[in-house]
C-alpha cells in the first residue's frame, strides 16, 4: 500500500516499478519467452530448452579458457513452467492462450484452481487467471500444485 501511494505500480508478485520502469529480463522469464543468461551460474531458456552455466567460478573460467563453454540442461515442462511463471505477473495467465498453446483447458489440467478461486486466492478477470490481493500473500499455497 505504501509503494502504491508513492506512485509505484505492482507488476509482479514481488516487484513494483515507477513510470513503467519494469525489469524486462524478469518479464521475459514470467512470460515464458526466450532469454539468455551470461556469466557464472546464469540460467537461460532458448527454443523450449532450459540450461545453466556452472555455479563454480573456477570451472566457468576454465571452460572459457578451453573454448568449451558447456551448459547443464534441465527439464522444461511447458504447462508447469507457464503457470509457475505466469502467475508471478499481476496480469496472470490467459485462459485463451493456454488453450491455444496446449489444446486443452486450464481447468481440465488443474481443476484445483477452481477451489483456489472459491477460497479467494485466485480470480478470473477478462479471460485471465490471476492472484487476488489476498492470494499474493498466500501464493506459495497455489504454486505447490505445479
matplotlib code that plots the C-alpha trace (Angstrom):
import matplotlib.pyplot as plt

x = [0.0, 2.9, 4.5, 1.2, 0.7, 4.3, 3.4, 4.7, 2.7, 2.9, 3.5, 4.6, 4.2, 7.3, 8.2, 6.9, 8.0, 7.5, 6.7, 6.7, 10.4, 9.9, 12.5, 12.4, 14.5, 12.1, 9.1, 10.7, 11.0, 7.5, 6.0, 7.8, 9.8, 13.4, 16.2, 19.9, 21.9, 25.5, 28.1, 28.8, 25.6, 23.5, 20.3, 18.8, 15.8, 16.0, 13.7, 12.0, 15.2, 16.5, 20.2, 22.6, 26.3, 28.3, 27.9, 31.6, 33.7, 36.8, 35.1, 33.4, 36.8, 38.5, 35.8, 36.2, 40.0, 39.4, 36.9, 34.2, 31.6, 29.4, 25.9, 23.9, 20.4, 17.4, 13.8, 11.4, 7.9, 5.8, 2.5, 4.1, 6.5, 3.9, 1.8, 4.6, 6.0, 2.8, 1.1, 4.0, 2.7, -0.2, -1.9, -1.8, -2.2, -4.5, -7.0, -7.4, -3.6, -3.3, -6.0, -4.5, -1.0, -1.8, -5.1, -6.8, -8.5, -6.5, -9.2, -9.1, -5.4, -5.6, -9.1, -7.9, -7.6, -11.4, -11.0, -8.5, -10.9, -13.6, -11.1, -10.4, -6.8, -7.3, -9.7, -10.7, -10.9, -11.2, -10.1, -7.1, -6.5, -4.5, -3.9, -6.2, -4.7, -5.1, -3.6, -0.5, 0.4, -0.5, 0.7, 3.0, -0.1, -1.1, 2.4, 2.7, 0.3, 2.6]
y = [0.0, 2.4, 1.8, 2.3, 5.6, 6.6, 6.2, 2.7, 0.1, -3.6, -5.6, -9.0, -10.8, -9.2, -6.2, -2.7, -0.1, 3.6, 5.0, 1.6, 1.1, -2.6, -5.3, -6.5, -9.6, -10.8, -10.1, -12.4, -15.1, -14.7, -14.6, -17.9, -16.2, -17.0, -15.3, -15.7, -15.5, -14.7, -15.5, -17.9, -19.5, -17.8, -19.5, -19.4, -20.6, -20.9, -22.9, -24.7, -25.8, -24.6, -24.6, -23.1, -22.4, -23.9, -22.1, -22.6, -19.7, -21.8, -24.3, -21.5, -19.7, -23.0, -23.7, -20.3, -20.8, -24.2, -22.7, -25.1, -23.1, -26.1, -25.9, -28.1, -28.7, -29.2, -30.1, -27.6, -28.5, -26.2, -26.3, -26.2, -23.5, -21.3, -21.5, -21.0, -18.1, -16.5, -16.4, -14.3, -11.5, -9.3, -9.7, -13.5, -16.2, -16.0, -18.9, -18.5, -18.5, -21.6, -23.4, -22.4, -23.5, -26.8, -27.7, -28.2, -26.0, -24.8, -26.0, -29.5, -29.7, -28.1, -28.5, -27.4, -23.9, -23.6, -24.4, -21.5, -19.2, -20.2, -19.6, -16.1, -16.7, -16.6, -14.8, -14.9, -11.4, -10.7, -14.1, -14.1, -16.1, -14.2, -13.8, -11.7, -9.3, -12.0, -14.6, -12.5, -13.2, -16.8, -17.7, -20.5, -22.5, -22.3, -22.7, -26.1, -27.7, -27.2]
z = [0.0, 0.8, -2.6, -4.4, -2.5, -3.5, -7.2, -7.7, -9.6, -8.8, -11.9, -10.4, -7.1, -5.5, -7.7, -8.1, -10.6, -11.1, -14.5, -16.1, -15.3, -15.1, -15.2, -18.8, -18.1, -15.4, -17.8, -20.4, -17.9, -16.4, -19.9, -20.9, -23.6, -24.6, -22.6, -22.5, -19.2, -19.4, -16.8, -14.0, -12.7, -15.3, -16.5, -20.0, -21.9, -25.7, -28.0, -25.1, -23.5, -20.2, -19.3, -16.9, -16.7, -13.8, -10.5, -9.7, -10.9, -11.3, -13.6, -15.6, -16.2, -17.1, -19.7, -21.2, -21.5, -23.1, -25.6, -24.3, -22.5, -21.7, -20.2, -18.0, -19.3, -17.0, -17.7, -19.3, -18.6, -20.7, -18.8, -15.4, -16.3, -17.9, -14.7, -12.3, -14.2, -15.5, -12.1, -10.9, -13.0, -11.7, -15.1, -14.7, -17.3, -20.3, -20.4, -24.2, -24.9, -22.6, -24.6, -28.0, -27.0, -25.3, -26.9, -23.5, -21.0, -18.0, -15.5, -17.1, -16.4, -13.0, -11.6, -8.1, -9.4, -9.0, -5.3, -5.0, -6.7, -4.2, -1.4, -2.7, -3.6, -7.4, -9.6, -13.3, -14.8, -18.5, -19.6, -17.3, -14.1, -11.5, -7.8, -5.7, -3.3, -0.6, -2.9, -3.5, 0.2, 0.1, -3.4, -2.3, -1.4, -5.1, -6.5, -4.7, -7.2, -10.1]

ax = plt.figure().add_subplot(projection="3d")
ax.plot(x, y, z, "-o")
ax.set_aspect("equal")
plt.show()
